């Protein structure tokens, strides 16, 4: 798992996937999220705009990243 720092105390799921290099494009993220292939803290989340906070762990396609301040 990789720690990925963010500016501020919140980032949206779609933005974080790209920032953490878990996806190549925003379109890819949209498809993966909608199809249920993305988990946040171990649970599937299909909301691209979900707010993530420090400590949240995002996983997709066998790779994970944690939000850190």
PyMOL commands that set and color helices and strands:
alter all, ss='L'
color gray80, all
select helices_A, chain A and resi 13-19+26-34
alter helices_A, ss='H'
color red, helices_A
select strands_A, chain A and resi 2-5+11-12+38-40+43-44+51-52+57-60+63-68
alter strands_A, ss='S'
color yellow, strands_A
deselect
rebuild
show_as cartoon
